[in-house]
Amino acid sequence: MRYLNHAGTSWPKPSEVIEAVNRALTLRPDESAAQAFLDARAAVTDLLNLPSPERLLFTPSCTAALAVAIGDLPWADGDIVLTSGLEHHALLGPIQRLEQTRGVVHLASPYTPGAPMSLEWLKQRLRKGRVRLVATTHASNVTGEIVPVRAVAELAHAHDALVLLDAAQTAGVVPVDVAALGVDMVTFAGHKGPKGPQGIGGLWAAADVLFASPAASCEATGNVEGDGVDDACKPGAMPGYCDVGGTNIAGLAGLAAGIRAQLALETAHWRQPILLGAQLRSALKARPGVRVLAGPGPSTTVVSFLIDGLPLERAEAGFAEHGIVLRAGQHCAPQALNSLGVGGTIRASFGPFSEEADVKAVLRAVDRLK
């Protein structure tokens, strides 16, 4: 079997992750919580080059992290949030709730192939004022196109707007340097590029980002003097563990192990999936009857395409019959599909141990399914 759905979740998990999760599950919570928290925080800090690592909050998922980041900001009626044209529903859902309940206005960038966020549109919209937040995916989970985040952040900050980066598709896949990108908040999914288990994600916020977090009172798990957990559970300007539920100790242990395994890989193993994606994208574009959904410019390992005459509801099973696991459908990104003018796509995405043989297998399957 050839597994090509790494944009959905990484598989197989490194043996270090399985061992770490098993160890955490066999220890009493009071024995494992503190060290798991510290190990995971150090690993994520190394992966993303986080300033102020004490401002890192672990959550049950990237979706939960986005809900906290967006929902807990102090919004006022008439505030504006800008997004790219290729967002996942996990980012759009909390914004839609703000539109319905707080009078917030959401505007999305027009999309052209190779420009998931139009910098000219962004510049013009920021000049009109009232933009509180620019929230954007780092890379589309549908097309793989990467947003020029540094340029977005510079424009936003010139007009006193905050920047929230959804790094679900890039953390652990391409180098993500939060300090260099200059964003104010970043969220990530532990089970994708970081190679951790399901059920763990996180939100980092810069020290000058003030939230309107709900007042909560509870006992934090795994308190360590100076680790910031006690303060995180007090009502204040930073969301805490009381606000997002109990800490997933096994998830933290697996996340730390997955990140360490990923960071230990040689540079070639980081580059290989990107090169394979580019190779497949190029080969598919040259095939009659195949439409590739992407533009020029930097991309992740994701390749989305359509085959003339092959219904999406048949595509996934058709590739499975050829021993290939990929995804076909909407990918939880209806806005992105609207921007692309399609109802769904066939999506292949590569991991660090994918091979050129995987590309050839997809191409053979495409030729047989056409």
N, C-alpha and C positions, 0 to 999 in steps of 0.2 A: 504493500500500500504506500502511495505517495501522499503525504499530508501537506497540503498547500492552502491552509486556512489560518496562517499565523496572525493575520489581522484580526481574526476572531478571538483566538486564544493560542498560546504557545503549546506545542506538544511534539514529542514527549517532554515531560519535565526532567530537568537534570536530576541525577541520583542524589545529589547533595540536598535538593529541595525535599525529596521524599523522606530522606533520613532526618532532616531538620524538623519537618512536620511531625513525623512519628515520635521523635524525642520529646517535642513540646506536648504532645498528647498524652505522654506517659508520666509527665511531671505534674505535681500539684500546681495550680495557678500561682500561688505565692512563691513557688520555687523558680518558675520560669518567666514570669511576666516582666520583671524589671530588666533582666538581661536581654530578652527578646526585643523589648522596646528600644533599648539603647543600641543594639546591634542593627536593627532595621533603620533607625534614624541615621546612624553613621553610614550605612550602605546607600541609602537614598541620597544623602548629602554628597557622597562621592560620585554617584551616577549622574546627578543633575547639577553639580557644583552650586549648591544652595548657600547663599548668604544667610546668616541668622538661622541656623538649623533648628533652634528651639521654636521657631515659628512653623514647624512642620506638624500637621495634624493627620493621623491615620484614620481612614474611613472604611466602611464596608465595600466600597467600590469607587471607581472614577465618577460614576453617575451620582453617587451620594456626595462626593467631594464638590462636584459642580453645583449641586443643589444648595449646599452650604455656602459656597463662595458667592453665588449670585443672590440667593435668598436672604442672606444675613447682612448684605451691604445696606447702609442707611439710604433708602430711596425716597425721593420726593416726587409728587405728581408732576408729570411733564418731563422728567429725566429721560434721556435717550441712551439706548444701548445699541451699538453697531456690531454686526457680525460679518463673517465671510459669507459667500453664497453656497458653501458646501458643508454645512454643519450637521453633526449628528444630533438626533433627537434628545440625547442626554443633556446637551447644552441648551437646546431651544426650549425644552419643557419648562424649566424654571423661569425663563424669560417670558414665555407665554402666560404663566401664572401671574407674573408681575404686571403684564399688560391688563389682565382681567381684574386684578385686585388693587393695584397701586397706581394706576394711571401712567405706567412707564411705556415709552414708545420704542418699538424695535424696528430697525432698518437694516436690511441685508445688502451687502455689496453686489453689484451686478457681476456675473461670471462670464469670463471668456477663457477658452482653453489656454492653460499656462498662467492664468492670473486669477486664482481663487479669491483673492482680495485685491480689489482695484485700489492702488495707492492714490491715484488721482481723485477717485470718488471719495476716498477716505479723507483726503486733504480738504476737499470742498465741503464735505459734510461737517467736519470738525470746526471749520471756520464759522459755521452758522450758529455754533454754541449749543449749550444744554446737554452735551454728550458726557455722561457720567462714566460709561464703561465701554471699552472695545473688547469684545470676547470672541476669540477665534480658535479654531482647531489649529494645531501645528501642521498637520497633514491630513488630507481627506481620507476617510476610511473607504471611500468609493473609488476615487481615481488615484490616490497616492500623492497628489500634487502637494508640494510643501509651500506654506505661506511665508513670505519674507518678514518674519516676526520682528527682527531688529528694526527695520524701517517702519513697521506699523507702530512699534513702541515709541520711537522717536517722534513720530507725528502726533500720537495720542498725548504724550507727555507735554508737548509744546502747547497743547490746549487744555491742560490740567485734567485729562481723562485717565482713568486707570486701565490697565491691560490685564486680562485674564487669558491664560494660555491653556488649552486642552491638549496635553501631550500624550493622550492615550495611544496614539498611533506612532509616536516617535521615541518615547522613553525606552531605552534599551535597544532601539532599532537603529537610530542614527545618533551621533553625539548631540546631547542637549545641554547647553551651558546656560543656566538660568541667569547667572551673574552677567554674562556677556550679552544675552538677549535683552536684558533690561526690563523684563516684565514684572508686574506687581504681584501676580498670583499665578500659580501653575498647579494643574491637577494631573494625576497619572493613574494608570491601571496596573496593578501588580501582576496580573496573570498573563499579560501580553509580552512585550519586550523584556521586562524584568525577569520573566520565567518563573514567577511565584505561583502560588495556588489561587484558585478563585476566592473571592470574598475579602480582598484587601486592596486598598487604593490609598490615595492621599491628596492633601491640599497643603501647599506652602503659600504663605503670604508674607510680603515684605513688612518690615517693622513699622512703616508709616501707614499701612492699610488699617483703617479702623472699621470694625464691624459693629452691627447692632445685634449682637448675639442674644438668644433667649437666656433668661436667668435660670440657672440649673444648680442643683445641689445633690451631690452623690459622692461615693467613695471611688476614687480612681484606682485602677488595678496596676500593681507594679510600681508604686511610687518610689522614686529614688531621689535623694536629696539633690536639688539643683537640676533635675531633669525637665522641669517645666510642667509636669503633669498636674501637680496640685493647683498651680496658677491657672492652667487651662480649664479646670473645672469650676472656676469661680466666674460669676457674671462679669462681663467686661467686654473689651474691644476685640477679643479673639475667640472664635468658636472653640469648644473643647470636647472632650470625650463624653461628657454628660449629654451633649447635644446630638451626638451621632451614634450612640449606643455603646455597648461593651466592646472592649478591645479584643480583637481576634488574635490570641497569642500564637496559635499554630500558624495563622496566616503571616504574622510578623516574622516568625522564625523561618518560614519558607521563603518569604520575600527577601530577607537578608541573604539567605543561601543562594537564591536565584540570581540576585544582583551580583554577588561575589563570583558566581560561576560565569556570568555574562562578561563581567569586567576582566576576568582572567583570560578570555579568548583573545587570540591574536587579531591584529587589525584586519587581516585578510578575511577572517570569519565574520567581521562586521560588514565588510565591503561586499562579500560574495552574494548575499541575498539581494542587494541593490543592483549589482551587475546582472544577476539572473532575471530580475524584474525588467531591466532595460532590454535584455536580450529577447525575452518573450514579447514585450511590447512591440519591439521593432519587427520581429518575425510575423506577429499577428497583423500588423498594419500592411504587410506585403501580401497578405492572403485575400483573394477575392471573396466576397461574401462575409467578411468579418469586419466589425466596426470596433475600434478601440476608443474608450472614453478617457481621454487625457490630452494634455497639451504639451508643448515644449517646456523645458525647465526641470528643476530638481524634483525628484519623486522618491517615495519609499519603495518597498518591495511589492506594493499592491499593483495589480494589473486588472482592470475591468474591461470587459468586452461583450459584444453581442454577436451571435451567429445567425445569419439570415435563415429563416425557416425553422429554427429550433426554439420552441417555447421555453420560457424560463422555468416553468414548472417541470419540464422534462430535463433541463440541462444538468442539474445536480446529479440526478440519478444516472444520466447518460455518462457523465465523467466517472461516476463511481463504478460503473460497469467496466471501465477501463483502468480501474485500480487507483483513481485519483480522487482525493477528498478536497473539495473546494466549496465555495458558497455561491448560490444563485438566488437573487431576490432583491429586496429593498435595502438591506444592510442597516436598518433602523435609521435611515437618513433620507426621509422624504423630501426635505428642502433641497438637498444635493441633487436628487433625481429630477426635481422640477427644474433646477438650473441647467441640468444636462439635457432635459427634454426627453427623458426615457422613464419607463415604469419600473425598471430594475436592471441589474447587470449580472453577468457571470464574473466572479472575482477569484483570482488566484493570488496568493501572497506567500512569500518565501521566508524561511528561517535560516539561522546561521549554519545549519548542516544540510541545507538543500543542495542539490547537485545539478550540473548541466543536463544530466539525464532526465531530471524532472521537467525541464523546459521541453525537451524532445518528446517526452511522453504526452505533455499537454498538446503539443502541435499535432502529434499523431491522432490523438483523440478528436481534436477539432476537425481534422480532415475526414475522419470517419463519421462524425456527427453532422457534418454539413449536408 
